Amino acid sequence: MTNVLFICSRNQWRSPTAETVWRKQPGLSVRSAGTSPKARRTVNASDIQWADVVIVMEHKHKSRLMADFNRLLTHKPLHVLDIPDEYRYMDAELIEILEQSVAACLALD
């Protein structure tokens, strides 16, 4: 089982969509969180420790994680998808982007 953590800013639209899309993928355990203190669920050290792979939506999320959890992220793959904050939860275009980009990050067909 591979633990995948999806991160966006407020854990409202992008990362929860990724979590929903990838939840039923065999061999994956997924969760989502946000970097903002106002996130629905704010990322914490136990999330980082739990994750085998961390996938963020923007470079600013990677920067925030590196600032807050640098030591915990050592030797963990951290992928930036470059998905801007312009989609709603379960937006069809967002789902399509996530299906393709996350599959590439995880080397899935």
C-alpha positions as CSV (number, residue, x, y, z in Angstrom):
1,M,0.0,0.0,0.0
2,T,1.3,3.4,-1.0
3,N,0.2,6.4,1.2
4,V,-0.4,9.5,-1.0
5,L,-0.9,12.9,0.6
6,F,-2.5,15.7,-1.6
7,I,-1.9,19.3,-0.6
8,C,-3.5,22.6,-1.7
9,S,-4.1,25.8,0.2
10,R,-7.4,25.5,2.0
11,N,-8.2,21.8,1.4
12,Q,-11.5,22.9,-0.2
13,W,-11.4,22.0,-3.9
14,R,-8.2,20.7,-5.5
15,S,-6.8,18.4,-2.9
16,P,-10.2,16.9,-1.8
17,T,-11.0,16.3,-5.4
18,A,-7.7,14.5,-5.8
19,E,-8.4,12.5,-2.7
20,T,-11.9,11.5,-4.0
21,V,-10.6,10.6,-7.5
22,W,-7.8,8.4,-6.2
23,R,-9.5,6.9,-3.1
24,K,-10.6,3.8,-4.9
25,Q,-7.3,3.1,-6.7
26,P,-6.1,-0.4,-5.6
27,G,-2.8,-0.2,-3.7
28,L,-3.2,3.4,-2.7
29,S,-4.3,5.0,0.6
30,V,-4.9,8.7,0.2
31,R,-5.7,11.8,2.2
32,S,-5.7,15.5,1.7
33,A,-4.9,18.7,3.6
34,G,-4.1,22.3,3.2
35,T,-1.2,24.6,4.0
36,S,-3.3,27.5,5.2
37,P,-4.3,27.9,8.9
38,K,-7.8,28.4,7.5
39,A,-7.8,25.1,5.7
40,R,-10.6,22.7,6.2
41,R,-7.9,20.3,7.4
42,T,-4.4,21.7,8.0
43,V,-1.4,19.6,7.2
44,N,0.6,18.4,10.2
45,A,3.7,16.4,11.0
46,S,1.8,13.2,11.3
47,D,0.4,13.6,7.8
48,I,3.9,14.0,6.4
49,Q,5.2,11.0,8.4
50,W,2.3,8.9,7.2
51,A,2.9,9.8,3.5
52,D,5.1,7.8,1.1
53,V,4.5,10.4,-1.6
54,V,3.4,14.0,-1.3
55,I,1.7,15.7,-4.2
56,V,1.1,19.5,-4.1
57,M,-0.9,21.7,-6.4
58,E,1.5,24.7,-6.7
59,H,5.1,25.6,-6.0
60,K,4.0,27.8,-3.0
61,H,2.7,24.6,-1.3
62,K,6.0,22.9,-1.8
63,S,7.8,26.0,-0.3
64,R,5.5,26.0,2.7
65,L,6.0,22.3,3.3
66,M,9.8,22.6,3.0
67,A,9.8,25.5,5.5
68,D,7.6,23.7,8.0
69,F,8.5,20.0,7.6
70,N,11.9,20.0,5.8
71,R,13.4,17.2,8.0
72,L,10.3,15.0,7.6
73,L,10.4,15.4,3.8
74,T,13.9,14.1,3.4
75,H,13.9,11.1,1.0
76,K,10.2,11.5,0.2
77,P,9.1,12.1,-3.3
78,L,7.3,15.5,-3.5
79,H,5.6,16.3,-6.8
80,V,4.3,19.7,-7.9
81,L,1.3,19.5,-10.3
82,D,1.1,23.2,-11.3
83,I,-2.7,23.3,-11.0
84,P,-3.9,26.8,-10.4
85,D,-6.6,27.6,-7.9
86,E,-9.3,28.1,-10.5
87,Y,-11.4,24.9,-10.1
88,R,-14.3,23.9,-7.9
89,Y,-14.6,20.6,-6.1
90,M,-15.0,17.7,-8.6
91,D,-14.8,20.0,-11.7
92,A,-14.6,17.8,-14.8
93,E,-11.5,19.5,-16.1
94,L,-9.8,19.2,-12.8
95,I,-10.6,15.5,-12.6
96,E,-9.1,15.0,-16.0
97,I,-5.9,16.8,-15.1
98,L,-5.6,15.0,-11.8
99,E,-6.1,11.6,-13.5
100,Q,-3.3,12.2,-15.9
101,S,-0.8,14.1,-13.8
102,V,-1.1,11.9,-10.7
103,A,-0.9,8.7,-12.7
104,A,2.4,10.1,-14.2
105,C,3.7,10.9,-10.7
106,L,2.9,7.5,-9.4
107,A,4.0,5.7,-12.6
108,L,0.5,4.1,-13.0
109,D,-1.1,3.2,-16.3
